[in-house]
């Protein structure tokens, strides 16, 4: 996984959801299964991945047992964008 993908993803997640939590979000913290990112947030996350990295991510790709943490989501993005 590219560190650049993880860094960009973490910045996006912190900007979008970390402020409401009033704390930074850990790269290994569950985002979808914990409810930090809801169904509307999944759309935002998918659009971010496509806009920034050309990676198509569907809501079905995300969640517990699939890609739930920033680290897992960054790996998924990198795998679908040629490693960006």
NORBEL-V856526 format. One record per residue. RES is the residue in one small letter. SS is DSSP state (hx for helix, st for strand, lp for the rest). PHI is phi as a letter, one per 40 degrees, with the letter a starting at -180 (* if undefined). OMEGA is omega in whole degrees, 0 to 359 (NA if undefined). Layout:
# NORBEL-V856526
RES_SS_PHI_OMEGA ; RES_SS_PHI_OMEGA
This chain:
# NORBEL-V856526
x_lp_*_179 ; x_lp_c_176 ; x_hx_c_179 ; x_hx_c_178 ; x_hx_c_180 ; x_hx_c_180 ; x_hx_c_180 ; x_hx_c_179 ; x_hx_c_179 ; x_hx_c_178 ; x_hx_c_179 ; x_hx_c_181 ; x_hx_c_179 ; x_hx_c_180 ; x_hx_c_185 ; x_hx_c_187 ; x_hx_b_182 ; x_hx_c_180 ; x_hx_c_180 ; x_hx_c_177 ; x_hx_c_182 ; x_lp_g_176 ; x_lp_a_175 ; x_lp_c_179 ; x_lp_c_180 ; x_lp_c_179 ; x_lp_c_181 ; x_lp_b_181 ; x_lp_c_177 ; x_lp_c_182 ; x_lp_b_185 ; x_lp_c_184 ; x_lp_c_179 ; x_lp_c_181 ; x_lp_g_177 ; x_lp_c_176 ; x_lp_b_179 ; x_lp_c_184 ; x_hx_c_176 ; x_hx_c_178 ; x_hx_c_177 ; x_hx_c_177 ; x_hx_c_178 ; x_hx_d_180 ; x_hx_c_179 ; x_hx_c_179 ; x_hx_c_177 ; x_hx_c_182 ; x_hx_c_180 ; x_hx_c_181 ; x_hx_c_186 ; x_hx_c_189 ; x_hx_b_182 ; x_lp_g_183 ; x_lp_b_178 ; x_lp_c_180 ; x_lp_b_178 ; x_lp_c_179 ; x_hx_d_180 ; x_hx_c_179 ; x_hx_c_189 ; x_st_b_176 ; x_lp_h_182 ; x_lp_d_180 ; x_lp_g_178 ; x_lp_b_177 ; x_st_b_188 ; x_lp_b_181 ; x_lp_c_177 ; x_hx_d_179 ; x_hx_c_181 ; x_hx_c_180 ; x_hx_c_178 ; x_hx_c_177 ; x_hx_c_179 ; x_hx_c_178 ; x_hx_d_181 ; x_hx_c_181 ; x_hx_c_182 ; x_hx_c_180 ; x_lp_b_180 ; x_lp_g_176 ; x_lp_g_181 ; x_lp_e_NA
